[in-house]
Amino acid sequence: MLLSTTAVIEGRPVMEYLGVVTGETIIGANFVKDFFASIRDIVGGRSGSYEKVLREAKDTAMREMEERAARIGANAVIGIDIDYETMGQNGSMIMVTCSGTAVRL
């Protein structure tokens, strides 16, 4: 399945628009990661543990969206938008949502 943030795939015309598909996931970040991330915030640098959690959440949401598209007969999802939000007490949960248009090329 082709996944793209663009509205078209070069050289592959859209034959049929099948509708909007979405994927959502919520992942908790544990207090150990929070502790080390807060230290890293003070001294500077990247937080590898948070980056890993964000990547896992994005991959899960994208996979869910792709599975929904496949169930309705799509072979591509175009115009994909990915959003990240924190939620829960003190932003302890990370929600990732993605949406796009399922199409048949």
C-alpha positions, 0 to 999 in steps of 0.5 A, spaced: 500 500 500 502 506 498 502 512 503 503 519 502 502 526 505 501 529 497 494 529 494 497 525 488 502 520 486 506 522 480 504 517 474 498 514 478 492 517 477 486 516 482 481 511 479 476 511 485 476 515 492 473 510 497 473 515 503 477 518 509 480 513 513 483 514 520 488 511 525 489 513 532 493 511 538 494 513 545 501 511 549 503 512 556 510 515 558 512 512 564 515 516 570 522 513 569 522 516 562 519 523 564 525 523 569 530 522 564 527 527 559 526 532 565 534 532 566 535 532 559 531 538 558 535 541 563 542 540 560 540 540 553 540 534 548 535 530 545 530 525 549 531 518 545 526 515 550 521 520 548 522 520 540 522 512 541 515 512 544 513 518 539 515 513 533 512 507 536 505 511 537 506 514 529 507 507 527 501 504 530 496 509 528 499 509 521 498 501 521 491 502 523 489 507 518 492 502 513 489 496 515 482 500 515 484 502 508 485 495 505 479 493 508 475 497 504 479 495 497 484 501 497 491 500 494 493 507 497 492 513 502 493 520 500 493 526 503 495 523 510 496 528 516 499 526 522 497 530 529 500 529 536 497 531 542 499 530 550 493 528 554 492 526 561 495 528 568 501 532 567 501 530 559 503 523 561 499 520 555 501 521 548 495 521 543 497 520 535 492 521 530 492 520 522 487 521 517 488 520 509 483 519 503 483 511 501 483 511 494 484 506 488 490 507 483 
